[in-house]
């Protein structure tokens, strides 16, 4: 799947799927997307994960391979007043791992959004024909972290000037996108984007798209907290200093 992360995870992959990329030499892509040398160009996923679709976060179907999921991506807090934030910034493994370290983020799930196919599988999204982006949906406590802070972190953990790719990972599923959940979030996202565009921090124009949130389809369970489950270090999507 993700060439930018394959060097660290190749030993944990099992069965070849349809996501393939050309081999890439070691190096650091703009925006801190560096990764080790890649010896393999294919993605390997558990066989069971390639035959079933991802259920949307607001419903569970009989064929779903996941436990029931509410509109909150993770049932890690039930008493506080939380909000949702949804971001696409390339390979969702590293994006999720980085956001989980942010104080005030009480839940995170990786999945697919912005496409036209219902209940897409990872293999289908990898064909770059479903219109979905790989995204991370966060549940956060706005009394501990503001939406503006999350948007700032989003811009720092990837290269928002790369169109439909991040480093060696290419395709519209890796596009830079902010899915806003309210008019207030839209206003904040556009303001942060404009501020960063005018700051001179980026050598090329920012191509991040800001658009209304659509159905979030939770990804197959083996993608959730991928690095933590496999005892791996997150070497992708490390925040760059302002």
MOGI-V497248 format. One record per residue. N is the residue number from 1. RES is the residue in one letter. SS is DSSP state (2 for helix, 1 for strand, 0 for the rest). D_FIRST is the distance of its C-alpha to the first C-alpha in whole Angstrom. Layout:
n:N res:RES ss:SS d_first:D_FIRST
n:N res:RES ss:SS d_first:D_FIRST
This chain:
n:1 res:X ss:0 d_first:0
n:2 res:X ss:0 d_first:4
n:3 res:X ss:2 d_first:6
n:4 res:X ss:2 d_first:9
n:5 res:X ss:2 d_first:9
n:6 res:X ss:2 d_first:8
n:7 res:X ss:2 d_first:11
n:8 res:X ss:2 d_first:13
n:9 res:X ss:2 d_first:11
n:10 res:X ss:2 d_first:10
n:11 res:X ss:2 d_first:14
n:12 res:X ss:2 d_first:13
n:13 res:X ss:0 d_first:10
n:14 res:X ss:0 d_first:12
n:15 res:X ss:1 d_first:12
n:16 res:X ss:1 d_first:10
n:17 res:X ss:1 d_first:8
n:18 res:X ss:1 d_first:9
n:19 res:X ss:1 d_first:5
n:20 res:X ss:1 d_first:7
n:21 res:X ss:0 d_first:8
n:22 res:X ss:0 d_first:11
n:23 res:X ss:0 d_first:12
n:24 res:X ss:0 d_first:13
n:25 res:X ss:0 d_first:16
n:26 res:X ss:0 d_first:17
n:27 res:X ss:1 d_first:18
n:28 res:X ss:0 d_first:18
n:29 res:X ss:0 d_first:17
n:30 res:X ss:0 d_first:19
n:31 res:X ss:0 d_first:20
n:32 res:X ss:0 d_first:19
n:33 res:X ss:0 d_first:15
n:34 res:X ss:0 d_first:16
n:35 res:X ss:1 d_first:14
n:36 res:X ss:0 d_first:15
n:37 res:X ss:0 d_first:15
n:38 res:X ss:0 d_first:12
n:39 res:X ss:0 d_first:14
n:40 res:X ss:0 d_first:11
n:41 res:X ss:0 d_first:9
n:42 res:X ss:1 d_first:7
n:43 res:X ss:1 d_first:5
n:44 res:X ss:1 d_first:8
n:45 res:X ss:1 d_first:9
n:46 res:X ss:0 d_first:12
n:47 res:X ss:2 d_first:14
n:48 res:X ss:2 d_first:16
n:49 res:X ss:2 d_first:13
n:50 res:X ss:2 d_first:13
n:51 res:X ss:0 d_first:16
n:52 res:X ss:0 d_first:17
n:53 res:X ss:0 d_first:17
n:54 res:X ss:0 d_first:17
n:55 res:X ss:0 d_first:20
n:56 res:X ss:1 d_first:21
n:57 res:X ss:0 d_first:23
n:58 res:X ss:0 d_first:26
n:59 res:X ss:0 d_first:26
n:60 res:X ss:0 d_first:26
n:61 res:X ss:0 d_first:26
n:62 res:X ss:0 d_first:27
n:63 res:X ss:0 d_first:24
n:64 res:X ss:0 d_first:22
n:65 res:X ss:0 d_first:20
n:66 res:X ss:0 d_first:21
n:67 res:X ss:0 d_first:24
n:68 res:X ss:0 d_first:26
n:69 res:X ss:0 d_first:25
n:70 res:X ss:0 d_first:27
n:71 res:X ss:0 d_first:26
n:72 res:X ss:0 d_first:26
n:73 res:X ss:0 d_first:22
n:74 res:X ss:0 d_first:24
n:75 res:X ss:0 d_first:27
n:76 res:X ss:0 d_first:28
n:77 res:X ss:0 d_first:31
n:78 res:X ss:0 d_first:34
n:79 res:X ss:0 d_first:37
n:80 res:X ss:0 d_first:36
n:81 res:X ss:0 d_first:35
n:82 res:X ss:1 d_first:32
n:83 res:X ss:1 d_first:30
n:84 res:X ss:1 d_first:26
n:85 res:X ss:1 d_first:24
n:86 res:X ss:1 d_first:21
n:87 res:X ss:1 d_first:18
n:88 res:X ss:1 d_first:15
n:89 res:X ss:1 d_first:14
n:90 res:X ss:0 d_first:11
n:91 res:X ss:0 d_first:8
n:92 res:X ss:2 d_first:10
n:93 res:X ss:2 d_first:11
n:94 res:X ss:2 d_first:13
n:95 res:X ss:2 d_first:15
n:96 res:X ss:2 d_first:16
n:97 res:X ss:2 d_first:17
n:98 res:X ss:2 d_first:19
n:99 res:X ss:2 d_first:20
n:100 res:X ss:2 d_first:22
n:101 res:X ss:0 d_first:24
n:102 res:X ss:0 d_first:26
n:103 res:X ss:0 d_first:29
n:104 res:X ss:0 d_first:30
n:105 res:X ss:1 d_first:26
n:106 res:X ss:1 d_first:27
n:107 res:X ss:1 d_first:24
n:108 res:X ss:1 d_first:20
n:109 res:X ss:1 d_first:18
n:110 res:X ss:1 d_first:14
n:111 res:X ss:1 d_first:14
n:112 res:X ss:1 d_first:14
n:113 res:X ss:1 d_first:17
n:114 res:X ss:0 d_first:19
n:115 res:X ss:0 d_first:18
n:116 res:X ss:0 d_first:21
n:117 res:X ss:0 d_first:19
n:118 res:X ss:0 d_first:21
n:119 res:X ss:0 d_first:19
n:120 res:X ss:0 d_first:15
n:121 res:X ss:0 d_first:13
n:122 res:X ss:2 d_first:9
n:123 res:X ss:2 d_first:9
n:124 res:X ss:2 d_first:12
n:125 res:X ss:2 d_first:10
n:126 res:X ss:0 d_first:7
n:127 res:X ss:0 d_first:11
n:128 res:X ss:0 d_first:12
n:129 res:X ss:0 d_first:15
n:130 res:X ss:0 d_first:16
n:131 res:X ss:0 d_first:16
n:132 res:X ss:0 d_first:15
n:133 res:X ss:1 d_first:13
n:134 res:X ss:1 d_first:11
n:135 res:X ss:1 d_first:14
n:136 res:X ss:1 d_first:16
n:137 res:X ss:1 d_first:19
n:138 res:X ss:1 d_first:22
n:139 res:X ss:1 d_first:26
n:140 res:X ss:1 d_first:28
n:141 res:X ss:1 d_first:32
n:142 res:X ss:0 d_first:33
n:143 res:X ss:0 d_first:36
n:144 res:X ss:0 d_first:34
n:145 res:X ss:0 d_first:31
n:146 res:X ss:0 d_first:32
n:147 res:X ss:2 d_first:29
n:148 res:X ss:2 d_first:30
n:149 res:X ss:2 d_first:29
n:150 res:X ss:2 d_first:26
n:151 res:X ss:2 d_first:25
n:152 res:X ss:2 d_first:26
n:153 res:X ss:2 d_first:24
n:154 res:X ss:2 d_first:21
n:155 res:X ss:2 d_first:22
n:156 res:X ss:2 d_first:23
n:157 res:X ss:0 d_first:19
n:158 res:X ss:0 d_first:17
n:159 res:X ss:0 d_first:19
n:160 res:X ss:0 d_first:20
n:161 res:X ss:0 d_first:21
n:162 res:X ss:0 d_first:18
n:163 res:X ss:0 d_first:18
n:164 res:X ss:0 d_first:15
n:165 res:X ss:1 d_first:13
n:166 res:X ss:1 d_first:12
n:167 res:X ss:0 d_first:13
n:168 res:X ss:0 d_first:11
n:169 res:X ss:1 d_first:8
n:170 res:X ss:1 d_first:10
n:171 res:X ss:0 d_first:11
n:172 res:X ss:2 d_first:13
n:173 res:X ss:2 d_first:11
n:174 res:X ss:2 d_first:11
n:175 res:X ss:0 d_first:14
n:176 res:X ss:1 d_first:17
n:177 res:X ss:1 d_first:19
n:178 res:X ss:1 d_first:22
n:179 res:X ss:1 d_first:23
n:180 res:X ss:1 d_first:26
n:181 res:X ss:0 d_first:28
n:182 res:X ss:0 d_first:32
n:183 res:X ss:2 d_first:34
n:184 res:X ss:2 d_first:34
n:185 res:X ss:2 d_first:30
n:186 res:X ss:2 d_first:30
n:187 res:X ss:2 d_first:33
n:188 res:X ss:2 d_first:32
n:189 res:X ss:2 d_first:28
n:190 res:X ss:2 d_first:30
n:191 res:X ss:2 d_first:33
n:192 res:X ss:2 d_first:30
n:193 res:X ss:2 d_first:28
n:194 res:X ss:2 d_first:32
n:195 res:X ss:2 d_first:33
n:196 res:X ss:2 d_first:30
n:197 res:X ss:2 d_first:30
n:198 res:X ss:2 d_first:34
n:199 res:X ss:2 d_first:33
n:200 res:X ss:0 d_first:32
n:201 res:X ss:0 d_first:30
n:202 res:X ss:0 d_first:27
n:203 res:X ss:0 d_first:28
n:204 res:X ss:0 d_first:26
n:205 res:X ss:0 d_first:27
n:206 res:X ss:0 d_first:25
n:207 res:X ss:0 d_first:23
n:208 res:X ss:0 d_first:22
n:209 res:X ss:1 d_first:23
n:210 res:X ss:1 d_first:25
n:211 res:X ss:1 d_first:25
n:212 res:X ss:1 d_first:26
n:213 res:X ss:0 d_first:24
n:214 res:X ss:0 d_first:23
n:215 res:X ss:0 d_first:22
n:216 res:X ss:0 d_first:20
n:217 res:X ss:1 d_first:18
n:218 res:X ss:1 d_first:17
n:219 res:X ss:0 d_first:13
n:220 res:X ss:0 d_first:13
n:221 res:X ss:2 d_first:15
n:222 res:X ss:2 d_first:13
n:223 res:X ss:2 d_first:11
n:224 res:X ss:0 d_first:15
n:225 res:X ss:0 d_first:16
n:226 res:X ss:2 d_first:13
n:227 res:X ss:2 d_first:14
n:228 res:X ss:2 d_first:18
n:229 res:X ss:2 d_first:17
n:230 res:X ss:0 d_first:16
n:231 res:X ss:0 d_first:19
n:232 res:X ss:0 d_first:16
n:233 res:X ss:0 d_first:17
n:234 res:X ss:0 d_first:16
n:235 res:X ss:0 d_first:16
n:236 res:X ss:0 d_first:14
n:237 res:X ss:0 d_first:16
n:238 res:X ss:0 d_first:19
n:239 res:X ss:0 d_first:22
n:240 res:X ss:0 d_first:24
n:241 res:X ss:0 d_first:28
n:242 res:X ss:0 d_first:29
